[in-house]
Structures are given as structure tokens and as C-alpha cells.
Amino acid sequence: MPHINLSFHQGPEETLDPEALSQALTEIVTKKLGVESQYVSITIQPVAKEDWCVLVIDKYINQSGYQVVKPVTY
């Protein structure tokens, strides 16, 4: 059961089509992992810039056991 948690700075959600994004991400996961779409879950989380370190970097990127496969370059 793959799960995708997409976090981004607040703002894009105002023009975001969550259904279209969810469908596109689901299609990629089903093709690459060979699972059926009903087993894919997705959460979309807009995060205030001032909360980014706590809610994204500390919670996901800097956690041991998490594999960051595409790190950012600031």
C-alpha cells in the first residue's frame, strides 16, 4: 500500500487541482510499483514557510530510516 505525502509552501493550493494531481501521482505509482490504484493513498499538505523546518525537514527529511531519494539544492 504505497502512500505519498506531498508537502509544499502555502500558496500553490489556491490554484491546485488536487484531483488531477492525485490522479497523475497515482498513475505513476501504479505503473512503477505494479500495484492497483485502490491501494495508493495520497495526502497533500500546504505548509507555512515559517513551519517548514519543523513540519517537513525535521519530520521527514532528517529522520533516520527515511530515504531521501531526491534531496533539494537550495
Number of C-alpha atoms within 10 A of each C-alpha: 10 13 12 14 10 11 14 15 14 13 11 10 13 7 7 10 10 13 9 10 13 16 13 11 15 23 15 12 18 16 11 9 10 9 15 13 16 9 11 17 14 16 11 14 15 14 17 13 11 9 11 17 15 11 16 16 12 11 12 16 15 13 11 7 8 10 11 11 6 6 8 6 4 3
